Amino acid sequence: MTETKNQMYFESNPTSKHDEHVVDYQVNGIDLKFTTDAGVFSKLQVDYGTGVLLKQMVGLDFPPCNILDVGTGYGPLGLFAAKFWPEQTVEMVDVNERGLNLARQNAAVNNIANVLIYSSNVYEEVAASKKFGLIVTNPPIRAGKAVVTSILSGAKNHLVEKGILLVVIQKKQGEPSARKLLQATFGNCSILVRDKGYYVLQAVNN
């Protein structure tokens, strides 16, 4: 990603010319409609890795203590979680204001009210006292290793006991080092699935 227009998805205020698309997406019988735009991650479709992670969320047993989606973009992970678990409040954070505005728009279009969508550089604006039963992330690899590391290692402080972190990451983009980091941070890390180079990693806050 060498062109400026393609680097903007992890920046605060993308200046790319608007190029909106509407994406229809279905998983586990839930239909969602997303408006996407230039300057956000995977504007033409819900990316494959996100789809792999979504399928692993279904049937997951985690403490019923609300959900956090870190790096939400236009919202596919968080909005699916909110639709699938309507009794939970899902907090969705990102630094990309264009993505956040799209996520709010997509929440309204899909009649999803149990969400809080706000700007936060990783966990900076997430209340320190707030704990979650589940944190999900498709981390912004191109934002750099330091950002990805802070997302993974910082999750522990925001999970309740037995809370779960789910991460999707490609092997070629750092899965082995991410797995080592989670093992060191949580004392455990399991691979839930491997799919076309994408790995879903799970760490439990024991």
Secondary structure, DSSP 8 states (H G I E B T S, - for coil): --SHHHHGGGSSS--S----EEEEEEETTEEEEEEE-TTSTTSSS--HHHHHHHHHHTT----SS-EEEES-TTSHHHHHHHHH-TTS-EEEEES-HHHHHHHHHHHHHTT--SEEEEE-STTTTS-TT--EEEEEE---GGG-HHHHHHHHHHGGGGEEEEEEEEEEEEGGGTHHHHHHHHHHHHS--EEEEEETTEEEEEEE--
